[in-house]
Every structure is written in structure tokens, then in C-alpha cells.
Amino acid sequence: MTVKKSVLLASAVVGTLFISPGVALAELPLGERTVYLKAESGERRAVASLTFEQAGPDEVSYSLSVVDDAFGDYFLSMRPFQCLESSEKHWCYVPYPYENNRKISADDLTDLEYDLLFIWKGATEYGINMWNGVYYDLELADGGLNGVLSEINMDVLSVPPEAGNLRPIRSADIHSADPDSHWLPYVVIE
């Protein structure tokens, strides 16, 4: 009797180990999704589309396409930017300029976070202040992803990272922010 219970328990544990990657994959998005930036008021702006494809037993690859019509074109601080406009703030997209694998897993969404970088500026300001960087911390949610903004000094990206360093933004570079103090504090991918 004890041997049978041990075998059943071992089978259950092994079964759980084999199921776990599938469970993680089920939480990851697959197929076409839209990226929205969302204000506290509930206003949402579609800024990009994403296509997710299974890349392995526990990871998904993605491609991102920005919705150009959503943005105005600006030349700020000697560089072209695509910016969402409001009467008080502009939210300017910052394409990640370095190598990115564009793969996510249930416990690592960093590549996608790097592809959703923004800088905000006052609507009447002429230039961009690199201190006003926006980094959305993502998490899995109901077959999609949600995120809340954190603040980052984008100067950390002004110099290319060392060869092989695909993650130049350290956790010490990312600072929590009060969502109430920003125009588009949330990202929703559904």
C-alpha cells in the first residue's frame, strides 16, 4: 500500500513538472494584439500592434508595429520623434536602439518592456529632457499584458551597451512613479 501511494505521489509530482511549462505558455499571449496607452480617466490610445508566436515550450517571440497615424511627427533636441499629443503633455515614442531578442516568457517580459519606451514633455516645451523617461513594468493578465509606468533617466541608453549585454537598463535605473502625476500611466495589451 505504501509503495502504491509513493508511486502515485511521484507520478503526480512528475506530471506537475511536465504540465508547468504548458501552464506558463497558456498564460502568454499568442496571435494578434493591440497596445493601448491608458490615462487615469479611462481614455485609451492605440499605439502599436503586436504579433506573438510560440518560440519554444515556455517562450513566445513577437513583432511590434507602431501605429504611425496615432502620432504626430516632431523634431526635438536634434532628433525626430513620434509623439502622442494632449493639451498639457506629449508622450514621445523611443524605439529601443540596440539588439533585442524580442522574446518573452512568463517570468521575463523585459524585451517587450524595452520596446515600449517613451519620454514625456510638456506640450509647450521645445526640447526633450532625457530625465523624463517612461518604462512600463509589464505583467501577464487574462491572455494579455498590463503595465504601470515607472520613471527612468533615458541617458542610460545614450551609449551602446557592451557587446553581449542585451539588458543595459538595471533595476536601479527604474524608479516607481505616482500614476496620478502622469497623463498615460498604464499600458494594456489585449
PyMOL commands that set and color helices and strands:
alter all, ss='L'
color gray80, all
select helices_A, chain A and resi 2-27+68-70+110-114+130-132+154-157+171-173+179-181
alter helices_A, ss='H'
color red, helices_A
select strands_A, chain A and resi 31-38+44-56+59-66+72-76+79-85+89-94+103-105+117-122+133-141+144-152+174-176+186-189
alter strands_A, ss='S'
color yellow, strands_A
deselect
rebuild
show_as cartoon
